[in-house]
Amino acid sequence: MSDEKSNLPAVSGEHGHDSQVVLAEPIPDPGIEPHELRITDVDPKAADRVERQVSTMFGLAGLLFLGSCVAYFAIPRDSIVEFGPLSGNANNLTLGLCVGIGLFLIGAGAIQWAKKLMVDTEIAEDRHDAHSTPQQKTEIMDAFQVGVAESGFTRRKLIRRSLLASMGLLGLPAIVFLRDLGPLPGRSLYTTIWAKGIRVVNDVTLRPIKPSDLIVGQLVNAAPANLAPIEEESAVTYQNEKAKAAVIVVRIKPEEIRTPAGRENWGIDGILCYSKICTHVGCPISLYEQTTHHVLCPCHQSTFDLADGAKVVFGPAARPLPQLPLAVDSEGYLVAQSGFNEPVGASFWERG
């Protein structure tokens, strides 16, 4: 023992005296504590009682999901419920409570099932390499099958059937609630309020734009001059039309523009006009880099070259920005030669 201590490094003690550091032995592995059986492990009646509890939770969850679908149609959309000083929409409140409590019951039932009925024997496994050998893969699949058997999922039919029924009914609210996404767009994106002779106006000041108002390198967010004033009864229609008709107007040196065939007269002295709506999923764009003539969509980084027909140079967008042909009216203001010759917005429709 004295020889071992003589090889240890000396350290200065509290009063300056040298002393030896004694290294402690590693703590031995205590192992796994003896397994304690639960009441459901030794009493079949207790296990059956827990099974009924879990199945009841799953069953109630399914009824709540079904009830949310009924409430969606049965409760008027404008009905109000009041709780003292608080009030809210009765339809939304009922839907939220039904789906929320239903999801809670599925979670609570799963926890009760795992804690009281699934096998809870403690195990220990040594660390190993991340990759698995064929033998280990076989062992993993065997262990998975054992886990399925030990969970009681195949043996306890009441739990299995109630869980599958509740999870199946959970899909109903999702399908029904899709109705609130609004009507299908159909061919609504094929037409906008742009037409021949409609002036291009600044989308903030609503002032018409002359070619002399724009300098090289400038990009302006614009809109058609025939947008109707906002009225309460037509606010939704107004916003839809404004969103579809939003455009960007940019001025580029004419010698730097590569005009696509058939569009030779669509610009005015280097002034071009494109839809403001990204052709990927419909985000509004206007992040412009004047030196490259690229405009960037902030949502998914689709990049369009405005000097080359707004073709896609980067990102997930599948087609160029639609271009609006421009002209100048008798008073010198920018106007549209016609509407867009293709749909605006996200390219979700089938194209030939």
N, C-alpha and C positions, 0 to 999 in steps of 0.2 A: 504493500500500500504506500509506503514511504517513497519507493521508486517512482510510482505513478505521479505522486504529488510533485516530485522534484522536476518533472518535465513540464509542468504547467507554468504558464506565464505569471510573473510576479506583478502585483499591482500595489499601488501605494494605499495604505490604510488611512483611517480617519486622522491619525496623529502622525502620519508620515512614515509609519513602519510598513515594510513589505509584507505581503500576505499571499497566499496561494488561492486561486479560484478553483473550486471543485465543481466539475461539470456533472449535472444531474443525469441519471439514466432516463432514456425515453419512457414515457408513460405507457404501460402495456395496454393492448387493446382490451377494453372491458367486455367486448362481445355484445350480443343482443340479449336484452332482458327476457326473462321467461314470458311467453305469450299468455295473456289473460283472456279468457273466454267471455264473450258478451252474453246477455240473457237470451238474445235471439239465436245464439249458437247452441244453447242447451235446451231451450224451451220452444218446440215447434209452434205452440199456440202464440207465443210472443212474436215469432217470425211471421206467422200468418197475419197477425194484427198489424204489424208494420207494413206488410205487403198491401193490405187493404188501405192503410193510410196513404201510401205512396200512390196507389192507383186512384184514390179519391182526388188527390191533388192534380194528377194528370187529367182526370176526367173533368174536374171543374175548370181547368185551364182550357180544355177544348170547348166547353160550353161558353166560356167568356169570349173566346175568339169568334164563335158563332154569333154570340150576342152582339159583338161589335159590328158585325155585318148587318144585323137586323137594325141596330140603332142608327147606322149610317143612313138608311132609307126611311126609318120610322120617325126620327126626331127632326123637326124642321131646322133648316140651317140657320135661321135668324132667331131661334128661341134662346132665351137668356135664363140662367139659373143664378140665384143670389144666396149668399151665405153671410148674413149680416152686412157689413160694409163692403164685402167682396162680391164680385159678380163675374160671370164669364159665359162663353158660348156653351150651351147645353150639349150640342152635338159633339163638339171637340172634346169636352170634358168626359163625356160618356165613352167615346172611342179611346181616349187615353187611359182611362181607368180600366176598361175591359182588357185591352191589350197589355197594359203594364202589369196588372194583377195576374193575368194569365201567364206571362213570362216569369213572374216571381214564383208562381206555384210550380212551374216546371223546374225552375232552379232549386226550390226548396225540396221538391219531391226527389230530385236527383241526389241532393245532399243526404237526405234521410235514407235513401236506398243504399248509397255508398257507405254510410256510417254504420247502418244497422244490419244490412243483409249481405253486402259483398264481402268476400274474404279479406280479412285485415291482418293476415300473418306478416310479421316483419321479415324483411330479407336484406341481405347485404351483398354487394357485388364489387369486386375489385375493378379498378380503372383499367382500361384497355385502349388500344389504338382506335382512332376514329373510324377507320374503314373496317368492314366486316368481311370475314372469309365466307365461302359458300357454306361451311359447316355452321358458322355463327348465324347466317341468314336462316338456315333451316331451324336452328334452335330458337331464333326469334319468332318465327312463324308458329312453332310448336308452343312457345310460351304465350303467344297471342291467343291461340285456340284454348289453352288452359285458362287464360284470363277470361275469355268469353264464357267458358263453362262455370268458372268460379263466380262470375258476376250474377249468375242466375238469370241472365237475359233470356236464354233459351228454355230454361226450366220453369221460370215463374211467368206463366202465360198472361196472368191478369195485369202485371206491370207492363209486360211487353206490348200487349194490345192497347192498353190505355195510353202509353207513351206514344206509340205510333199514331193512334187516333188524334191525340192532342197536337202532335207535330204536323199531321196532315191538315188539321183545321187551322193551324197557324198560317198556312198559305192563303186561306180565304180572305182575311182582311187585307193582305198585301195586294191581292188581285182586285178586290173591290175598291181599295183606296186609289188605285191607278186612275180611276175615273176623275179624281180631283186634279190630275195633271192637265186637264183641259181636252178639248176636241183634237182629233188628229189633224195635222197641218194640211193634209191633202195636197192640193196644188196652190196653196196660198202664197208660197214663196216664189212662184213662177211670175207673179205680177206685183208691181209696186205702183205708187201714185206718180212716179216719174212718167212724163209723156212729152211729146214734142212741144217746144216753146216754154216749158216750165223753167223759171229762173233758179239759179243756184244761189242760196243764201247762207250766210254764216249761221251756224246752228246755235250760237249764243245771242248775237245781236239781231239776227233775222234780216240783216241788211244784204241786199243783192251784191254780187261780186263782179267787179270789172277786171279784165286782164291786167290792167295797170295797177291794181291793188296788190298783186302778188309779185314777190321778188324771187329770183332763182334760189332754190334751196328751201323755200317756204312750203309748209304743209298746213292746210286749213281744214278743220272739221266742218262739214256743211250739210245742208238738208234742202229738200224741195220747197219752193215758195208757196205751194198750194196746200200745205198742212193746215187743216182746219183748227180754229181756236179750241182750247180745252174746255169742254163742258162736262158737267157731272155725269150726264147720261151717256156721253160718248168718250169718256176718258180711256177706257180699255181699247176701243177702236183707234183712238188717236195714238196711244203708245205703241200699238202693234204696227200701225202704218209708219210711224216715225222710226221705229227700230229697223224695219225692212228697208226704208229709203235712205238711211244714214250713209253718207259718202265722205271720202277724203279727196281734197283737191291739192295737187302738188305742181310746182313749177320746176322744170329741169331744163338744162341747156339743150336746145333741139338737136345739136350734133351728138349728144350723148344718149339719145333715145333710139332704141331698136324697135321699130314699129312692126307689130305682127301684120301679116298679110291681111288685107281687107279693112284695116283700121287707119289707113293713111290720113284720113280727114277727121279723125275722132278727137284730135287735140287742137289747141289754139296757142301757137307760139311757145310750145313746150309745156303748156298747161294740160294736165291729164286728170281724169276723175275716175275713181274706183269705189266699189262698195267698201264700206267700213267694217263689214261683218266677215270674220275669218271663215274660210271654207272648211275648217276642220270640225269644230263643234259650235261655231257661232259667236265667239267672243268678239267684242269691239276692239279694233286695233287703231293705233296712231303713233306708235313709237318709231320715229323716222330718223334714219341716219343719212344725212344729205350727201356725204362723200361717196357712199356706195349706192345710194338710191334704194336702200332696203328698208322695208317697214316690218316691224316685229310684232307678233301676237304675244301679249303678256301671259296668256294662259298656258300654252304648251310650246312656245318658242317657234312656231311656224314663221318662216321668213319669206317675204315676197319682194321681187325686184321690180319696182315701179317703172324703171326705165326699159324694161323688157316685157311689157304686157302683164306685169304683176305675176309672173310665173313663180312657182315655188322653188326656192333655192335651199331650203332647210326645213326640217320639221315634219310633223305627221299630216299636214294638209295635203289633199290629193289633187287639187286643181287650182288654177290662178284665181285671183280676185276678179269678179265680173267688172267690166269697164263700162262706164256711161259715156256715150259719144257727146261731145260738146260742140256748141256753136256760139255765135254772138248775135244778140238781137239788134233791132234798129237803134236802141238807146245805148248800145255798147256793153250790155251786161251778159254774163255767161248764162247760157240756157242749154237745156238738153235737146239733142237732135231727136231723141226717142227715149223710150224706156230701156231697161237692160234687155239684152238679147238672150239671157240665160237666167236661171234661178239664182237668187242671192242666198247667202247663209250657208249653214252646215250641209255637207254633201251626204245626206243620209238616204236620199232616194236612189233608185236604180237609174243609171244613165246608160244610154245606148252607145 
